[in-house]
């Protein structure tokens, strides 16, 4: 697979708020990002003392991601920040990169 990987890293001070966020993410937000042009999404919970996650969205091209950023991201980010603000102990970091290859092993 080639394309664009857009990663949103989120860390929570409050474990209960992290669980609320996960429910919202799975029930609402990911579907909105997919409707906005992402082709797939995955959630990875990271090891550590705090509840930390990376949500990785894949887009087919830079143009598809640019369209998402222009037409959908402002509203979706505002919704997220309204529900899960930095004032509640939530930290966000975003990154963007080109997918250079995807590899899968054989299932046993």
Beta strands, then each sheet from edge to edge (+ up, - down):
strand 1: 3-12
strand 2: 40-46
strand 3: 51-59
strand 4: 90-99
sheet 1: 2+ 3- 1+ 4-
end
